[in-house]
Amino acid sequence: MDLVILAAGMGSRFGGLKQIEPIDEYDNFIIDYSIYDAIKAGFDRVIFIIKEENYDIFKETIGKRIEKRIETHYCFQKLEDIPLGYNLPKDRIKPLGTAQAILEAKNYVKDKFIIINADDFYGADSFLVAAKFLNSLKKDSKGIYGNVGYHAINTITDNGSVKRGVLYFDEYNKLISLVESNIEKVNNKLIAAPLDDINNKKEIKNDTLVSMNMFCFTKDIMDRLEEEFINFLENNKNNLDKCEYLIPSVVSDLIKKGEATVDVLETKAQWYGVTYKEDKDYVVNSLKKLTSDGIYPKGLWNK
């Protein structure tokens, strides 16, 4: 199974390249902890999707630490990697979104894989849940995907709102819709505001399941991403300077068309992340406690 790590984002709210921000005294990054947990869960290949200009620093830092422990590949998210006949504005800098990023890994993934964000700590249980689902799929399975759902209360920060996909699913745990929302704790209550209707705020329960962008896929998703990419660009011809081709939107469209199912896979894992600069101390101390409790070995890769 492959672990695909989305690491081409700019980290604008944090104010720097937060994917390679040391998070412990051994200069490990949050990515290190994710890879450690993934290896223990049975993932045997990792594919980084990064900006080409960041290749050397990734290779010389995390690459050096993990290449002896897991098969490692790097691919680059480039603005020019779009279907023939389309051109983006020359002054566009921002990456085209997570769906385009995943497409960059088409020639690297073998079959079953998960995607994660580079700057989120997902917790060991989430990788076990994802691995169990992928291992349950029949050979050459197509159109049967999964999304690891977190309890909303386990994914927030005290320093501002966070963007999460609120998951709506049926009695069989099949995803019906994913509503991208800003979630914030206000007066000890969780308030969610859909991004496309920001004034329509509502309270959600602490155990409401939300997406942290940990999707479980088989390689056939790549063909669907290529097909939908043309439709996306065509529909956004007048917005090519800002539009983003996002994996939750593609998955939602496939569900609506009846061309895919997505199992909602519950985890009780605790998320940690440096969404804001003020989050870092809390994350550092939390990982230090997990190490002192024996969840992670001291130094992580020292043994």
VENURPE-V326236 format. One record per backbone hydrogen bond with DSSP energy under -0.5 kcal/mol. CO is the residue of the C=O (numbers start at 1). NH is the residue of the N-H. E is the energy in kcal/mol with one decimal. If there is no record, write none. Layout:
BEGIN
<<CO;NH;E> <CO;NH;E>>
END
This chain:
BEGIN
<<1;44;-2.0> <1;45;-1.2> <2;4;-0.6> <2;114;-2.0> <3;5;-0.6> <3;47;-3.0> <4;6;-0.6> <4;116;-1.9> <5;7;-0.9> <5;49;-2.7> <6;118;-2.2> <11;15;-1.9> <11;16;-1.6> <16;18;-1.8> <17;20;-1.6> <18;21;-1.5> <20;22;-0.6> <24;27;-1.6> <28;23;-3.5> <28;24;-0.7> <29;32;-0.6> <29;33;-1.0> <30;34;-1.7> <31;35;-2.6> <32;36;-2.6> <33;37;-2.4> <34;38;-2.4> <35;39;-2.6> <36;40;-1.8> <37;41;-1.4> <38;42;-0.6> <38;43;-2.4> <39;42;-1.3> <44;71;-1.2> <45;3;-2.6> <46;73;-2.2> <47;5;-2.8> <48;50;-0.7> <48;75;-2.7> <49;7;-2.6> <50;77;-2.3> <51;54;-1.9> <52;55;-1.6> <54;58;-2.1> <55;59;-2.9> <56;60;-2.4> <57;61;-0.9> <58;63;-2.8> <59;64;-0.8> <61;65;-1.1> <62;66;-2.0> <63;67;-2.3> <66;69;-2.3> <66;70;-1.9> <71;46;-2.8> <73;48;-2.8> <75;50;-2.5> <76;78;-0.7> <78;81;-1.4> <80;82;-2.0> <83;86;-1.3> <89;92;-1.8> <96;245;-3.8> <97;101;-1.9> <98;102;-2.4> <99;103;-1.7> <100;104;-1.2> <101;104;-0.6> <102;105;-1.7> <103;106;-2.0> <105;108;-2.0> <105;109;-2.2> <112;2;-2.3> <113;217;-3.3> <114;4;-2.9> <115;215;-0.6> <116;6;-3.0> <117;120;-1.0> <119;274;-0.8> <120;122;-0.6> <121;272;-1.5> <123;126;-0.8> <123;127;-0.9> <124;127;-0.6> <124;128;-1.6> <125;129;-2.6> <126;130;-2.2> <127;131;-2.5> <128;132;-2.3> <129;133;-1.8> <130;134;-2.5> <131;135;-2.6> <132;136;-0.9> <133;136;-0.8> <133;137;-0.6> <134;137;-1.1> <138;141;-1.5> <143;145;-0.6> <143;261;-2.6> <145;263;-2.8> <146;216;-3.2> <147;149;-0.6> <147;265;-2.9> <148;212;-0.8> <149;267;-2.4> <150;210;-2.6> <151;154;-2.0> <152;155;-2.0> <153;156;-0.6> <154;271;-2.3> <157;160;-0.7> <160;157;-0.5> <162;164;-0.6> <162;183;-3.0> <164;166;-0.8> <164;181;-3.2> <165;211;-3.1> <166;179;-2.5> <168;176;-3.7> <168;177;-1.8> <170;173;-2.0> <173;264;-3.2> <174;170;-2.1> <177;168;-2.6> <178;180;-0.8> <179;166;-2.5> <180;195;-3.0> <181;164;-2.6> <181;183;-0.5> <182;193;-2.5> <183;162;-2.2> <184;186;-0.6> <184;191;-2.9> <186;189;-1.4> <189;186;-3.2> <189;191;-0.6> <190;204;-2.3> <191;184;-2.2> <192;202;-2.1> <193;182;-2.7> <194;197;-1.5> <197;200;-2.6> <199;201;-1.5> <200;194;-0.6> <202;192;-3.1> <204;190;-0.6> <205;208;-1.7> <206;153;-2.4> <208;152;-2.4> <209;167;-2.4> <210;150;-2.9> <211;165;-1.3> <213;215;-1.2> <214;148;-2.4> <215;115;-1.9> <215;217;-0.5> <216;146;-2.0> <217;113;-2.7> <218;221;-2.3> <219;222;-2.0> <220;223;-0.6> <220;224;-1.3> <221;225;-2.4> <222;226;-2.0> <223;227;-2.1> <224;228;-2.7> <225;229;-1.5> <226;230;-1.0> <227;231;-0.9> <228;232;-2.6> <229;233;-2.5> <230;234;-2.3> <231;235;-2.3> <232;236;-1.0> <234;237;-1.0> <236;239;-2.3> <239;242;-1.4> <239;243;-2.6> <244;246;-0.9> <245;99;-2.2> <245;100;-1.0> <246;250;-1.8> <247;251;-2.6> <248;252;-2.4> <249;253;-2.2> <250;254;-2.2> <251;255;-2.1> <252;256;-2.3> <253;257;-1.9> <254;259;-2.6> <254;260;-0.8> <255;258;-1.3> <261;145;-3.0> <262;175;-3.4> <263;147;-2.7> <263;265;-0.7> <264;266;-0.7> <265;149;-2.3> <267;151;-0.7> <269;271;-0.5> <272;121;-3.3> <273;275;-1.0> <276;279;-2.2> <277;280;-1.3> <279;283;-2.1> <280;284;-2.9> <281;285;-2.5> <282;286;-2.2> <283;287;-2.5> <284;288;-2.0> <285;289;-1.9> <286;290;-2.1> <287;291;-1.9> <288;292;-2.4> <289;293;-2.1> <290;295;-2.3> <290;296;-0.9> <291;294;-1.5> <297;300;-2.2> <299;301;-2.9>>
END
